[in-house]
Amino acid sequence: MDVSAMTKKELAELIAVNAAAPDPALMAEAAAVRDKSYGRRVFVRGLIEFTNRCRNNCLYCGIRAANGNVRRYRLTKDEIMECVKEGRALGFSTFVLQGGEDMYYTDDVLSDIVYSIKELAPDCAVTLSVGERPRESYKRLKDAGADRYLLRHETASEPHYKKLHPDDMSLKNRIRCLYDLKELGYQVGAGFMVGSPYQTYEDLASDLLFLKELDPHMVGIGPFISQTDTPFCDMKNGTLELTLTMLSLVRLMLPKTLLPATTALGTIDSRGREKGFDAGANVVMPNLSPRERRKDYSLYDNKLATGAESAEKIDELRALIENAGYMMDMGRGDSLVNIDRKDKKYEYKQ
Ligand code: SAH
């Protein structure tokens, strides 16, 4: 199916038809496209959630600044280095540093951490996921050795973006960040939540068209899951079925992108990750944060951080992957999408 030739209306219709039950033929085609690009390998990344302090107030997120019920923490450089050492010993070769927008981590502080990780583990990739920063900041972090950056666009529809975020945030700036990151030579990950409040099938179609235009190296997609202490506490969760549909459509749109079966997918369904692989996903990101901090990085309710979602249970994860008919790959797992540094400017139109 040539999804990259479809209009927004056609995509929205295709999503609607598959929303409640993804067509097995669609998923099989997406899985075959993944196999052709990457084979049956599933790449693993060690996720270090290094701060749950955040200046923002995204309406869906459990670590939003206004949530007074979070036990806040930030890891020291030494604590982060300990996580990396533990991960190295377990065989990981990608470390993802994710956190809220915590300005304690200035360019100097964060560059020093990135530099030290690369010094300790030059053969490993460092991925940052620390939100919106000025281009100059992204440049400094790149110069310090960062290889990749994850920044989900969250939704490519301007009116929908406004319903998910406070007035001081804008889709325009988020997209500016993604294009800056690409131009600076990062491997870039965009992405969105499925079933987030007020989302329509047209919005999801816009996400696909936006991704086609951006051509990211990675795409993070997971279901929205409500969190008790947020304004969206009573909103319905995204479904497994619609998430699988969107994974397959992204895979068909972007054959060479890296596509995680996310923790949120594993949280809404006990076999969510395996089903994600069968829909075209090929990455998992088990948790490598200090054990005692994991429950405090509470983006949404019941977030998994045990068993195959925890880095120290890598054997459980290996078994899960192999039982699903795949192979675990602990290499760097770089994206096959070119790093082009071309001065491609933002052209996407709604
Ligand atoms: N501050 C960083 C990291 C954000 S947390 C940034 O801005 O990129 C990583 C991702 O978790 C977010 O991009 C969002 O898509 C997802 N997330 C947050 N709250 C969620 C929820 N309630 N349900 C599902 N996913 C959520």
Boltz pocket constraint, residues with backbone or C-beta under 6 A from the ligand:
constraints:
  - pocket:
      binder: B
      contacts: [[A, 60], [A, 61], [A, 62], [A, 98], [A, 99], [A, 100], [A, 101], [A, 129], [A, 130], [A, 131], [A, 132], [A, 150], [A, 151], [A, 152], [A, 154], [A, 192], [A, 193], [A, 222], [A, 223], [A, 224], [A, 225], [A, 226], [A, 227], [A, 264], [A, 299], [A, 300]]
      max_distance: 6.0
